[in-house]
Amino acid sequence: MTSVEATGSAFPLQPDIAVLGHAALDIATAWDMSTRMAMRRGSEIIALRGAGSTGGIDPTAADHVLDDLLIPRVEGLHEQGRPVVMMYDGDPDDPQRPDIGYVAGRLLDRFGPRIDTGDMTFMTAQAHDWYYPPVEGSNLANAHNRPFDTYVFQRGAYPGDHNRFTQSDLLAAYPRYRQLYIGAAGMLAAGQMVDYCNRVPEGGNVNVTIIRALINGALDQEIGDKLLAATDDAKRQKLEGMLEQRRQIYGAHWSNDGQFDSSFMEELHRVDDSHEIVVMWKSPEEVEVANCRRIDLSTPEYDRLFAEAPLYVKTTPIRARQIAAGRTEVVPVKSGATTDTAREGDWICTSPSGEEYKGPADFGDVYEADPDTPGQFKPRHDPRRMIRLTENVIFTAPWGEWQAVAKGGYLMERTIKGGPDAGKTERYGIAQKDAEPDMVPLSAATQ
């Protein structure tokens, strides 16, 4: 049996059939109808992905993600007057073993009262062989028996199974659809990410946030005990594979020192030469996957845009260290998906947001040492023109590597003040978190 909450109640129905209004539809069509209704309202649609039963999420980490990252994010959308739809693939909500089902369940607890006002919708799609309702034919529910709008399908009936629902072609083409990967995602979730990126239409928005969270260490003993008791070779191999996967304490996408591994992107089928899908760091524990339009900052179009752009100046001190004689150091700029190489005499700067980057060649003309704070430097008067971005872009930076800048960040043009290139201009990008509030309009700075 299956159920879809259609008019405020759960109706027991035959598998793959749902009742919406007076129409009898297959489950996929019913799901798409609900999706289209949400789109017509301008809803923000968020699909939850990530930690399953193999990794789980450390309980403290799970509550941190909910309290400090997810709940404030949803509250912020509500403050903007946007309805929110939360989707996920129907994992059970077990408070003793937190995983993505636990995350969905706690969000339903927190925002469930807003369902009646139309501000929130919680939807889940689940294969019939994984369907585990409290009562046969009823909706899936969280640990406190609050129901999700539930759509149950027969495995193999739709290409992609779960992917046909919570990341359908319809959703992938919707600009306000976003995926949140939370915790120790395994290879199944990695495959879903690739599938989603490949579904996005040419030039469309790719909206993925991947949140690092420690696995649930308590599961090691449980899996180990099952392995010792296993008598079947196939079961032993499965359990050994689970323990091997758990060696990556943040999941398949992360090294154990917390660095993100973007090698999964090699599987993307890029057919759009005008865009590039890249990974950019949003914070020390979050990365974003985004589709960036390729641009060329040396064209007459950008000559004109920079000529019309307002002037800004830096106001905030930075920390910096100089590369010693005979040394080189590769500097990854995480928020810009780029790297640069600092050599003897170069400076590596740390912005107020904590981002490291190679300092300008004319560092001494742009900054002066703060006599009161060793290692800190104050900006000199160095106006530069800035263009605020309304889309994600990627371009070749002055140091010869690709640089990506997310929507809301800035393109910058400055005149080099010293050294062999004095008087020339250089153009590059700066992330929003690094530009604001460090950069202020020149008119405001001189008042």
C-alpha beads as a LAMMPS data file, in Angstrom:
LAMMPS data file: protein, C-alpha beads

447 atoms
446 bonds

1 atom types
1 bond types

-500.0 500.0 xlo xhi
-500.0 500.0 ylo yhi
-500.0 500.0 zlo zhi

Masses

1 110.0

Atoms # bond

1 1 1 0.000 0.000 0.000
2 1 1 1.022 3.598 -0.390
3 1 1 -0.239 6.999 0.629
4 1 1 -0.216 10.589 -0.493
5 1 1 -1.468 13.409 1.681
6 1 1 -3.877 15.060 -0.752
7 1 1 -6.532 17.065 1.082
8 1 1 -5.226 17.083 4.622
9 1 1 -5.539 13.358 5.240
10 1 1 -3.535 10.284 4.342
11 1 1 -5.349 8.056 1.850
12 1 1 -4.425 4.343 1.579
13 1 1 -4.004 3.692 -2.139
14 1 1 -2.757 1.046 -4.486
15 1 1 0.974 1.204 -5.285
16 1 1 1.907 3.751 -7.971
17 1 1 -1.490 5.461 -7.895
18 1 1 -2.243 8.737 -6.123
19 1 1 -5.370 10.853 -5.784
20 1 1 -4.965 14.602 -6.211
21 1 1 -8.320 16.365 -6.477
22 1 1 -10.412 14.148 -8.752
23 1 1 -7.610 12.813 -10.928
24 1 1 -6.107 9.346 -10.647
25 1 1 -2.445 9.577 -11.602
26 1 1 0.704 7.537 -11.473
27 1 1 3.052 8.424 -8.625
28 1 1 5.599 10.271 -10.799
29 1 1 2.894 12.483 -12.333
30 1 1 1.430 13.173 -8.894
31 1 1 4.886 14.142 -7.629
32 1 1 5.422 16.450 -10.600
33 1 1 2.020 18.098 -10.040
34 1 1 2.958 18.897 -6.444
35 1 1 6.345 20.147 -7.636
36 1 1 4.769 22.435 -10.238
37 1 1 2.371 23.858 -7.670
38 1 1 5.339 24.677 -5.419
39 1 1 7.168 26.308 -8.327
40 1 1 4.167 28.468 -9.218
41 1 1 4.268 29.801 -5.659
42 1 1 7.957 30.669 -6.054
43 1 1 8.932 28.189 -3.347
44 1 1 12.486 27.469 -2.317
45 1 1 12.844 23.712 -2.827
46 1 1 15.563 21.973 -0.812
47 1 1 16.502 18.314 -1.251
48 1 1 18.336 16.744 1.680
49 1 1 21.108 14.295 0.855
50 1 1 24.012 12.770 2.714
51 1 1 24.733 10.517 5.636
52 1 1 23.105 7.095 5.609
53 1 1 23.232 4.173 8.004
54 1 1 26.889 3.279 7.267
55 1 1 28.378 6.558 8.468
56 1 1 25.607 8.219 10.377
57 1 1 26.321 11.615 11.929
58 1 1 27.921 12.249 15.284
59 1 1 25.005 13.407 17.513
60 1 1 26.734 16.645 18.522
61 1 1 27.641 17.370 14.898
62 1 1 24.077 16.671 13.756
63 1 1 22.628 19.130 16.260
64 1 1 25.253 21.740 15.314
65 1 1 24.306 21.444 11.637
66 1 1 20.621 21.818 12.509
67 1 1 20.878 24.618 15.067
68 1 1 23.626 26.707 13.484
69 1 1 23.264 26.094 9.737
70 1 1 19.942 24.630 8.574
71 1 1 17.312 26.112 10.879
72 1 1 18.674 29.690 10.515
73 1 1 18.762 29.170 6.727
74 1 1 15.104 28.170 6.576
75 1 1 14.138 30.958 8.986
76 1 1 15.924 33.427 6.711
77 1 1 13.900 32.252 3.715
78 1 1 10.677 32.663 5.686
79 1 1 11.719 36.177 6.693
80 1 1 11.971 36.938 2.981
81 1 1 8.395 35.714 2.547
82 1 1 9.327 32.572 0.612
83 1 1 7.526 29.257 1.076
84 1 1 9.917 26.336 1.576
85 1 1 9.604 22.744 0.383
86 1 1 11.872 20.152 2.010
87 1 1 12.374 16.858 0.120
88 1 1 14.298 13.705 0.935
89 1 1 14.419 10.013 0.071
90 1 1 12.632 8.627 3.104
91 1 1 15.382 7.384 5.460
92 1 1 14.038 6.477 8.944
93 1 1 14.333 9.014 11.764
94 1 1 16.194 7.282 14.593
95 1 1 17.331 9.742 17.317
96 1 1 19.733 7.086 18.643
97 1 1 21.468 6.823 15.246
98 1 1 21.384 10.287 13.639
99 1 1 21.624 10.402 9.842
100 1 1 19.835 12.305 7.075
101 1 1 16.495 10.888 8.301
102 1 1 17.177 12.413 11.722
103 1 1 17.954 15.779 10.106
104 1 1 14.687 15.696 8.131
105 1 1 12.789 14.628 11.249
106 1 1 14.099 17.465 13.399
107 1 1 13.318 20.005 10.671
108 1 1 9.768 18.632 10.556
109 1 1 9.535 19.030 14.342
110 1 1 10.780 22.621 14.112
111 1 1 8.799 23.814 11.108
112 1 1 5.839 21.410 11.093
113 1 1 3.456 24.007 12.590
114 1 1 3.984 26.119 9.461
115 1 1 2.568 23.405 7.205
116 1 1 -0.985 24.553 7.955
117 1 1 -0.132 28.128 6.931
118 1 1 1.317 26.967 3.605
119 1 1 4.788 28.256 4.504
120 1 1 6.319 24.746 4.665
121 1 1 5.879 21.459 2.855
122 1 1 7.701 18.209 3.665
123 1 1 7.788 15.609 0.879
124 1 1 9.408 12.212 0.685
125 1 1 9.685 9.631 -2.084
126 1 1 10.502 6.055 -1.168
127 1 1 10.864 2.740 -2.966
128 1 1 8.175 0.238 -1.963
129 1 1 10.692 -2.312 -0.680
130 1 1 12.084 0.341 1.720
131 1 1 8.662 1.653 2.736
132 1 1 8.378 1.369 6.546
133 1 1 5.192 3.181 7.698
134 1 1 3.942 2.894 11.303
135 1 1 0.700 1.556 9.810
136 1 1 0.596 -0.136 6.380
137 1 1 -0.812 2.313 3.854
138 1 1 -0.017 5.406 5.946
139 1 1 2.445 8.218 5.426
140 1 1 6.056 7.928 6.513
141 1 1 6.596 9.872 9.717
142 1 1 9.387 11.187 11.912
143 1 1 10.295 9.890 15.364
144 1 1 7.485 11.924 16.927
145 1 1 4.902 10.561 14.475
146 1 1 4.617 13.754 12.437
147 1 1 3.861 12.720 8.825
148 1 1 5.646 13.573 5.603
149 1 1 3.725 13.877 2.336
150 1 1 4.665 10.414 1.094
151 1 1 5.038 9.091 -2.455
152 1 1 5.848 5.383 -2.786
153 1 1 7.051 3.856 -6.066
154 1 1 7.874 0.376 -7.265
155 1 1 11.615 -0.036 -7.725
156 1 1 12.538 -0.209 -11.386
157 1 1 9.305 1.436 -12.528
158 1 1 11.031 4.780 -13.178
159 1 1 14.528 5.371 -14.603
160 1 1 16.788 6.433 -11.757
161 1 1 14.352 5.342 -9.018
162 1 1 14.781 8.011 -6.283
163 1 1 16.543 10.360 -8.704
164 1 1 13.371 10.497 -10.815
165 1 1 11.645 12.148 -7.862
166 1 1 13.763 14.276 -5.525
167 1 1 16.073 15.445 -8.334
168 1 1 13.827 15.118 -11.359
169 1 1 14.539 16.947 -14.612
170 1 1 11.765 19.348 -13.607
171 1 1 13.521 20.199 -10.342
172 1 1 16.986 20.370 -11.914
173 1 1 15.743 23.092 -14.272
174 1 1 14.154 25.161 -11.457
175 1 1 16.414 28.055 -10.327
176 1 1 15.224 27.864 -6.697
177 1 1 15.982 24.172 -6.276
178 1 1 18.954 23.387 -4.033
179 1 1 20.597 20.238 -2.687
180 1 1 22.135 20.032 0.772
181 1 1 24.569 17.156 1.370
182 1 1 25.071 16.678 5.091
183 1 1 27.625 14.501 6.800
184 1 1 29.317 11.302 5.770
185 1 1 27.839 10.848 2.317
186 1 1 28.921 7.621 0.634
187 1 1 29.285 6.746 -3.017
188 1 1 25.493 6.537 -3.507
189 1 1 25.180 10.211 -2.609
190 1 1 28.233 11.031 -4.758
191 1 1 26.498 9.387 -7.706
192 1 1 23.340 11.382 -7.017
193 1 1 25.346 14.604 -7.100
194 1 1 26.801 13.730 -10.490
195 1 1 23.349 12.738 -11.761
196 1 1 21.880 16.060 -10.625
197 1 1 24.662 18.141 -12.211
198 1 1 24.223 16.241 -15.465
199 1 1 20.452 16.908 -15.433
200 1 1 20.842 20.685 -15.162
201 1 1 20.061 22.300 -18.553
202 1 1 22.800 24.060 -20.481
203 1 1 23.680 27.263 -18.663
204 1 1 21.309 26.452 -15.779
205 1 1 21.861 26.889 -12.059
206 1 1 23.716 24.188 -10.134
207 1 1 22.898 24.719 -6.451
208 1 1 24.679 22.278 -4.139
209 1 1 25.963 22.871 -0.615
210 1 1 28.058 20.136 1.001
211 1 1 28.335 20.346 4.789
212 1 1 31.107 18.539 6.610
213 1 1 30.044 16.551 9.682
214 1 1 31.840 13.854 11.656
215 1 1 30.569 10.276 11.399
216 1 1 28.924 8.568 14.373
217 1 1 31.852 6.809 16.043
218 1 1 29.537 4.654 18.163
219 1 1 28.636 2.601 15.081
220 1 1 32.150 1.125 14.797
221 1 1 31.535 -1.271 17.678
222 1 1 28.094 -2.208 16.380
223 1 1 29.345 -3.002 12.883
224 1 1 32.382 -4.797 14.275
225 1 1 30.190 -7.033 16.457
226 1 1 28.043 -7.905 13.442
227 1 1 31.174 -8.766 11.475
228 1 1 32.405 -11.122 14.214
229 1 1 29.011 -12.849 14.291
230 1 1 28.611 -13.088 10.496
231 1 1 28.782 -16.582 8.989
232 1 1 27.897 -15.656 5.412
233 1 1 30.766 -14.528 3.122
234 1 1 28.617 -11.955 1.331
235 1 1 27.509 -10.417 4.615
236 1 1 31.089 -10.349 5.906
237 1 1 32.254 -8.566 2.750
238 1 1 29.475 -6.013 3.116
239 1 1 30.352 -5.309 6.740
240 1 1 34.076 -5.099 5.945
241 1 1 33.237 -2.590 3.213
242 1 1 31.239 -0.530 5.697
243 1 1 34.164 -0.409 8.107
244 1 1 36.521 0.529 5.280
245 1 1 34.198 3.356 4.191
246 1 1 34.103 4.615 7.763
247 1 1 37.868 5.209 7.698
248 1 1 36.955 8.519 6.038
249 1 1 35.634 10.180 9.145
250 1 1 33.792 12.948 7.250
251 1 1 32.538 10.797 4.376
252 1 1 33.466 10.099 0.777
253 1 1 34.040 13.724 -0.203
254 1 1 36.481 14.683 2.543
255 1 1 39.977 13.805 3.711
256 1 1 40.408 13.133 7.419
257 1 1 42.021 16.550 7.893
258 1 1 38.840 18.187 6.580
259 1 1 39.872 18.988 2.997
260 1 1 37.303 18.539 0.239
261 1 1 37.877 16.014 -2.557
262 1 1 36.278 17.168 -5.823
263 1 1 37.421 14.202 -7.930
264 1 1 33.782 13.134 -8.384
265 1 1 33.451 16.025 -10.852
266 1 1 35.507 14.073 -13.381
267 1 1 32.319 12.076 -14.035
268 1 1 30.324 15.124 -15.111
269 1 1 29.245 15.141 -18.756
270 1 1 29.842 18.736 -19.761
271 1 1 28.148 19.702 -23.014
272 1 1 28.153 23.451 -22.464
273 1 1 31.395 25.186 -23.485
274 1 1 30.188 28.507 -22.084
275 1 1 30.012 27.280 -18.458
276 1 1 32.104 25.347 -15.957
277 1 1 30.934 23.491 -12.827
278 1 1 33.318 24.261 -9.959
279 1 1 33.637 23.811 -6.199
280 1 1 34.027 26.885 -3.993
281 1 1 34.387 27.062 -0.204
282 1 1 31.601 28.943 1.544
283 1 1 32.948 28.513 5.092
284 1 1 35.480 26.281 6.877
285 1 1 32.879 23.462 6.941
286 1 1 30.821 24.110 3.806
287 1 1 31.580 23.976 0.104
288 1 1 29.323 24.880 -2.784
289 1 1 29.123 23.344 -6.245
290 1 1 28.059 25.938 -8.798
291 1 1 27.758 26.402 -12.545
292 1 1 29.823 29.431 -13.582
293 1 1 29.600 31.336 -16.846
294 1 1 32.967 31.716 -18.561
295 1 1 33.912 35.336 -19.181
296 1 1 36.953 37.220 -20.502
297 1 1 37.938 40.275 -18.450
298 1 1 40.137 41.651 -21.253
299 1 1 37.284 42.368 -23.694
300 1 1 35.951 45.831 -24.631
301 1 1 32.742 44.939 -22.777
302 1 1 34.636 44.772 -19.489
303 1 1 36.721 47.829 -20.394
304 1 1 33.424 49.727 -20.497
305 1 1 31.974 48.123 -17.360
306 1 1 35.074 48.857 -15.304
307 1 1 35.242 52.438 -16.621
308 1 1 31.701 52.974 -15.319
309 1 1 32.246 51.093 -12.042
310 1 1 32.526 52.935 -8.691
311 1 1 35.833 53.222 -6.815
312 1 1 36.386 51.411 -3.513
313 1 1 39.216 51.325 -0.984
314 1 1 40.296 48.735 1.577
315 1 1 39.815 49.669 5.221
316 1 1 40.560 46.546 7.276
317 1 1 44.026 45.395 8.395
318 1 1 45.221 41.951 7.298
319 1 1 47.810 39.494 8.535
320 1 1 50.664 38.554 6.193
321 1 1 53.879 36.542 6.147
322 1 1 56.746 36.659 3.667
323 1 1 58.129 33.605 1.860
324 1 1 61.711 32.903 2.935
325 1 1 64.692 32.692 0.571
326 1 1 64.750 29.557 -1.567
327 1 1 61.163 28.579 -0.712
328 1 1 57.948 28.355 -2.710
329 1 1 54.417 27.689 -1.501
330 1 1 51.210 26.842 -3.388
331 1 1 48.347 28.989 -2.105
332 1 1 44.829 27.584 -2.657
333 1 1 42.175 30.294 -2.649
334 1 1 39.259 28.135 -1.566
335 1 1 36.462 30.630 -2.100
336 1 1 37.673 31.264 -5.647
337 1 1 38.378 27.675 -6.719
338 1 1 41.878 28.743 -7.765
339 1 1 45.534 28.401 -6.755
340 1 1 48.551 30.672 -6.981
341 1 1 52.238 30.092 -6.236
342 1 1 54.184 32.306 -3.856
343 1 1 57.968 32.414 -4.244
344 1 1 60.891 33.923 -2.395
345 1 1 60.023 37.437 -1.255
346 1 1 56.290 37.124 -1.992
347 1 1 53.699 37.658 0.693
348 1 1 50.876 35.343 1.740
349 1 1 47.984 37.328 3.178
350 1 1 45.093 36.268 5.388
351 1 1 41.895 38.248 4.924
352 1 1 39.585 39.186 7.831
353 1 1 37.374 36.221 6.852
354 1 1 40.323 33.820 7.223
355 1 1 40.939 33.278 3.490
356 1 1 44.594 32.943 2.462
357 1 1 45.812 34.394 -0.832
358 1 1 49.037 35.510 -2.462
359 1 1 49.550 39.218 -1.902
360 1 1 50.033 41.656 -4.785
361 1 1 53.461 42.062 -6.352
362 1 1 53.512 45.649 -5.080
363 1 1 52.683 44.564 -1.521
364 1 1 54.817 47.265 0.110
365 1 1 53.033 49.970 -1.881
366 1 1 49.603 48.665 -0.871
367 1 1 50.160 47.834 2.819
368 1 1 52.230 49.219 5.683
369 1 1 53.263 47.359 8.822
370 1 1 51.154 47.998 11.920
371 1 1 53.715 49.025 14.541
372 1 1 51.423 47.927 17.364
373 1 1 50.673 44.390 16.083
374 1 1 53.475 42.184 14.686
375 1 1 52.435 40.372 11.526
376 1 1 49.553 42.768 10.868
377 1 1 49.456 45.276 8.015
378 1 1 47.243 48.288 7.397
379 1 1 46.019 49.140 3.882
380 1 1 47.390 52.247 2.204
381 1 1 45.243 54.407 -0.074
382 1 1 44.771 52.148 -3.121
383 1 1 41.458 52.805 -4.947
384 1 1 40.132 50.091 -7.255
385 1 1 37.001 49.764 -9.375
386 1 1 34.521 47.037 -8.439
387 1 1 31.624 45.386 -10.261
388 1 1 29.096 43.403 -8.202
389 1 1 28.152 40.089 -9.785
390 1 1 24.595 38.937 -10.389
391 1 1 25.680 35.459 -11.549
392 1 1 28.454 32.931 -10.946
393 1 1 31.440 33.519 -13.254
394 1 1 34.820 31.974 -14.021
395 1 1 37.748 33.561 -15.881
396 1 1 41.521 33.491 -16.270
397 1 1 43.117 35.457 -13.434
398 1 1 46.320 37.545 -13.735
399 1 1 48.350 34.668 -12.229
400 1 1 47.355 32.405 -15.117
401 1 1 44.864 30.106 -13.337
402 1 1 41.082 29.914 -13.505
403 1 1 39.311 31.889 -10.794
404 1 1 35.618 31.485 -9.966
405 1 1 33.508 34.057 -8.139
406 1 1 30.018 33.321 -6.868
407 1 1 27.001 35.565 -7.366
408 1 1 27.163 38.453 -4.899
409 1 1 30.947 38.691 -5.136
410 1 1 32.910 41.281 -7.100
411 1 1 35.169 41.760 -10.078
412 1 1 37.985 44.165 -9.279
413 1 1 40.341 46.372 -11.307
414 1 1 43.312 48.099 -9.717
415 1 1 46.367 49.957 -10.964
416 1 1 49.679 48.369 -9.938
417 1 1 51.588 50.946 -7.895
418 1 1 55.139 49.613 -7.868
419 1 1 57.603 47.175 -9.415
420 1 1 58.212 46.408 -13.104
421 1 1 54.470 46.513 -13.929
422 1 1 53.801 49.831 -12.213
423 1 1 51.030 51.769 -13.971
424 1 1 49.432 48.674 -15.527
425 1 1 46.017 47.431 -14.480
426 1 1 45.072 43.975 -13.260
427 1 1 41.622 42.440 -12.990
428 1 1 40.529 39.594 -10.731
429 1 1 37.690 38.567 -8.429
430 1 1 36.902 38.666 -4.731
431 1 1 34.258 36.686 -2.843
432 1 1 31.442 38.553 -1.146
433 1 1 32.555 37.461 2.339
434 1 1 36.047 38.886 1.664
435 1 1 34.838 42.129 0.077
436 1 1 32.183 43.102 2.595
437 1 1 32.608 45.049 4.809
438 1 1 36.350 45.414 4.076
439 1 1 35.855 47.451 0.883
440 1 1 33.999 50.773 1.150
441 1 1 33.143 53.380 -1.513
442 1 1 35.927 55.921 -1.972
443 1 1 33.461 58.765 -1.354
444 1 1 32.569 57.338 2.071
445 1 1 36.212 56.714 3.011
446 1 1 37.237 60.323 2.326
447 1 1 34.407 61.991 4.226

Bonds

1 1 1 2
2 1 2 3
3 1 3 4
4 1 4 5
5 1 5 6
6 1 6 7
7 1 7 8
8 1 8 9
9 1 9 10
10 1 10 11
11 1 11 12
12 1 12 13
13 1 13 14
14 1 14 15
15 1 15 16
16 1 16 17
17 1 17 18
18 1 18 19
19 1 19 20
20 1 20 21
21 1 21 22
22 1 22 23
23 1 23 24
24 1 24 25
25 1 25 26
26 1 26 27
27 1 27 28
28 1 28 29
29 1 29 30
30 1 30 31
31 1 31 32
32 1 32 33
33 1 33 34
34 1 34 35
35 1 35 36
36 1 36 37
37 1 37 38
38 1 38 39
39 1 39 40
40 1 40 41
41 1 41 42
42 1 42 43
43 1 43 44
44 1 44 45
45 1 45 46
46 1 46 47
47 1 47 48
48 1 48 49
49 1 49 50
50 1 50 51
51 1 51 52
52 1 52 53
53 1 53 54
54 1 54 55
55 1 55 56
56 1 56 57
57 1 57 58
58 1 58 59
59 1 59 60
60 1 60 61
61 1 61 62
62 1 62 63
63 1 63 64
64 1 64 65
65 1 65 66
66 1 66 67
67 1 67 68
68 1 68 69
69 1 69 70
70 1 70 71
71 1 71 72
72 1 72 73
73 1 73 74
74 1 74 75
75 1 75 76
76 1 76 77
77 1 77 78
78 1 78 79
79 1 79 80
80 1 80 81
81 1 81 82
82 1 82 83
83 1 83 84
84 1 84 85
85 1 85 86
86 1 86 87
87 1 87 88
88 1 88 89
89 1 89 90
90 1 90 91
91 1 91 92
92 1 92 93
93 1 93 94
94 1 94 95
95 1 95 96
96 1 96 97
97 1 97 98
98 1 98 99
99 1 99 100
100 1 100 101
101 1 101 102
102 1 102 103
103 1 103 104
104 1 104 105
105 1 105 106
106 1 106 107
107 1 107 108
108 1 108 109
109 1 109 110
110 1 110 111
111 1 111 112
112 1 112 113
113 1 113 114
114 1 114 115
115 1 115 116
116 1 116 117
117 1 117 118
118 1 118 119
119 1 119 120
120 1 120 121
121 1 121 122
122 1 122 123
123 1 123 124
124 1 124 125
125 1 125 126
126 1 126 127
127 1 127 128
128 1 128 129
129 1 129 130
130 1 130 131
131 1 131 132
132 1 132 133
133 1 133 134
134 1 134 135
135 1 135 136
136 1 136 137
137 1 137 138
138 1 138 139
139 1 139 140
140 1 140 141
141 1 141 142
142 1 142 143
143 1 143 144
144 1 144 145
145 1 145 146
146 1 146 147
147 1 147 148
148 1 148 149
149 1 149 150
150 1 150 151
151 1 151 152
152 1 152 153
153 1 153 154
154 1 154 155
155 1 155 156
156 1 156 157
157 1 157 158
158 1 158 159
159 1 159 160
160 1 160 161
161 1 161 162
162 1 162 163
163 1 163 164
164 1 164 165
165 1 165 166
166 1 166 167
167 1 167 168
168 1 168 169
169 1 169 170
170 1 170 171
171 1 171 172
172 1 172 173
173 1 173 174
174 1 174 175
175 1 175 176
176 1 176 177
177 1 177 178
178 1 178 179
179 1 179 180
180 1 180 181
181 1 181 182
182 1 182 183
183 1 183 184
184 1 184 185
185 1 185 186
186 1 186 187
187 1 187 188
188 1 188 189
189 1 189 190
190 1 190 191
191 1 191 192
192 1 192 193
193 1 193 194
194 1 194 195
195 1 195 196
196 1 196 197
197 1 197 198
198 1 198 199
199 1 199 200
200 1 200 201
201 1 201 202
202 1 202 203
203 1 203 204
204 1 204 205
205 1 205 206
206 1 206 207
207 1 207 208
208 1 208 209
209 1 209 210
210 1 210 211
211 1 211 212
212 1 212 213
213 1 213 214
214 1 214 215
215 1 215 216
216 1 216 217
217 1 217 218
218 1 218 219
219 1 219 220
220 1 220 221
221 1 221 222
222 1 222 223
223 1 223 224
224 1 224 225
225 1 225 226
226 1 226 227
227 1 227 228
228 1 228 229
229 1 229 230
230 1 230 231
231 1 231 232
232 1 232 233
233 1 233 234
234 1 234 235
235 1 235 236
236 1 236 237
237 1 237 238
238 1 238 239
239 1 239 240
240 1 240 241
241 1 241 242
242 1 242 243
243 1 243 244
244 1 244 245
245 1 245 246
246 1 246 247
247 1 247 248
248 1 248 249
249 1 249 250
250 1 250 251
251 1 251 252
252 1 252 253
253 1 253 254
254 1 254 255
255 1 255 256
256 1 256 257
257 1 257 258
258 1 258 259
259 1 259 260
260 1 260 261
261 1 261 262
262 1 262 263
263 1 263 264
264 1 264 265
265 1 265 266
266 1 266 267
267 1 267 268
268 1 268 269
269 1 269 270
270 1 270 271
271 1 271 272
272 1 272 273
273 1 273 274
274 1 274 275
275 1 275 276
276 1 276 277
277 1 277 278
278 1 278 279
279 1 279 280
280 1 280 281
281 1 281 282
282 1 282 283
283 1 283 284
284 1 284 285
285 1 285 286
286 1 286 287
287 1 287 288
288 1 288 289
289 1 289 290
290 1 290 291
291 1 291 292
292 1 292 293
293 1 293 294
294 1 294 295
295 1 295 296
296 1 296 297
297 1 297 298
298 1 298 299
299 1 299 300
300 1 300 301
301 1 301 302
302 1 302 303
303 1 303 304
304 1 304 305
305 1 305 306
306 1 306 307
307 1 307 308
308 1 308 309
309 1 309 310
310 1 310 311
311 1 311 312
312 1 312 313
313 1 313 314
314 1 314 315
315 1 315 316
316 1 316 317
317 1 317 318
318 1 318 319
319 1 319 320
320 1 320 321
321 1 321 322
322 1 322 323
323 1 323 324
324 1 324 325
325 1 325 326
326 1 326 327
327 1 327 328
328 1 328 329
329 1 329 330
330 1 330 331
331 1 331 332
332 1 332 333
333 1 333 334
334 1 334 335
335 1 335 336
336 1 336 337
337 1 337 338
338 1 338 339
339 1 339 340
340 1 340 341
341 1 341 342
342 1 342 343
343 1 343 344
344 1 344 345
345 1 345 346
346 1 346 347
347 1 347 348
348 1 348 349
349 1 349 350
350 1 350 351
351 1 351 352
352 1 352 353
353 1 353 354
354 1 354 355
355 1 355 356
356 1 356 357
357 1 357 358
358 1 358 359
359 1 359 360
360 1 360 361
361 1 361 362
362 1 362 363
363 1 363 364
364 1 364 365
365 1 365 366
366 1 366 367
367 1 367 368
368 1 368 369
369 1 369 370
370 1 370 371
371 1 371 372
372 1 372 373
373 1 373 374
374 1 374 375
375 1 375 376
376 1 376 377
377 1 377 378
378 1 378 379
379 1 379 380
380 1 380 381
381 1 381 382
382 1 382 383
383 1 383 384
384 1 384 385
385 1 385 386
386 1 386 387
387 1 387 388
388 1 388 389
389 1 389 390
390 1 390 391
391 1 391 392
392 1 392 393
393 1 393 394
394 1 394 395
395 1 395 396
396 1 396 397
397 1 397 398
398 1 398 399
399 1 399 400
400 1 400 401
401 1 401 402
402 1 402 403
403 1 403 404
404 1 404 405
405 1 405 406
406 1 406 407
407 1 407 408
408 1 408 409
409 1 409 410
410 1 410 411
411 1 411 412
412 1 412 413
413 1 413 414
414 1 414 415
415 1 415 416
416 1 416 417
417 1 417 418
418 1 418 419
419 1 419 420
420 1 420 421
421 1 421 422
422 1 422 423
423 1 423 424
424 1 424 425
425 1 425 426
426 1 426 427
427 1 427 428
428 1 428 429
429 1 429 430
430 1 430 431
431 1 431 432
432 1 432 433
433 1 433 434
434 1 434 435
435 1 435 436
436 1 436 437
437 1 437 438
438 1 438 439
439 1 439 440
440 1 440 441
441 1 441 442
442 1 442 443
443 1 443 444
444 1 444 445
445 1 445 446
446 1 446 447
